[in-house]
Amino acid sequence: ATVTIRTADTPVRIAGPDAEFFEALNKLE
């Protein structure tokens, strides 16, 4: 799974087992 998160106004793509974690962070925003 690939998730795009914003870090310091910079789009970052995270792929791997941590994708679910970052996806949860996106939902918190």
Residue frames relative to the residue before (quaternion, step in Angstrom):
aa qw qx qy qz dx dy dz
A 1.0000 0.0000 0.0000 0.0000 0.00 0.00 0.00
T 0.1797 -0.7810 0.5907 0.0935 3.54 -1.04 0.78
V 0.0606 -0.8058 0.5890 -0.0086 3.55 -0.75 1.07
T 0.2420 -0.7662 0.5783 0.1411 3.55 -0.98 0.83
I 0.0225 -0.8041 0.5937 -0.0221 3.56 -0.69 1.11
R 0.3874 -0.7135 0.5301 0.2446 3.55 -1.19 0.51
T 0.0208 0.7872 -0.6139 0.0548 3.55 -0.65 1.16
A 0.8154 -0.0898 0.0067 0.5718 3.55 -0.48 1.21
D 0.6547 -0.5273 0.2988 0.4517 3.56 0.96 0.95
T 0.5996 0.5309 -0.3769 0.4653 3.57 1.15 0.54
P 0.4045 -0.7216 0.5080 0.2399 3.58 -0.66 1.10
V 0.0256 -0.7983 0.6015 -0.0147 3.57 -0.81 0.99
R 0.2423 -0.7721 0.5712 0.1372 3.55 -0.87 0.96
I 0.1017 -0.7976 0.5939 0.0286 3.54 -0.75 1.06
A 0.0145 0.7988 -0.6004 0.0359 3.56 -0.73 1.04
G 0.5728 0.5788 -0.4265 0.3937 3.55 -0.81 0.94
P 0.7774 -0.3459 0.2482 0.4631 3.56 -1.31 -0.24
D 0.6546 0.5132 -0.3151 0.4570 3.58 1.18 -0.46
A 0.3968 0.7435 -0.4693 0.2636 3.59 1.26 -0.09
E 0.6479 0.5251 -0.3272 0.4443 3.58 0.93 -0.85
F 0.6253 0.5471 -0.3379 0.4422 3.57 1.04 -0.75
F 0.6958 0.4586 -0.2736 0.4803 3.56 0.88 -0.95
E 0.5902 0.5597 -0.3665 0.4518 3.56 1.11 -0.61
A 0.6347 0.5183 -0.3198 0.4757 3.56 1.04 -0.79
L 0.6289 0.5300 -0.3364 0.4587 3.59 1.01 -0.77
N 0.6292 0.5403 -0.3324 0.4492 3.56 1.00 -0.82
K 0.6644 0.5036 -0.3042 0.4609 3.57 0.97 -0.83
L 0.6219 0.5467 -0.3438 0.4429 3.58 1.14 -0.57
E 0.6023 0.5817 -0.3620 0.4097 3.59 1.11 -0.62
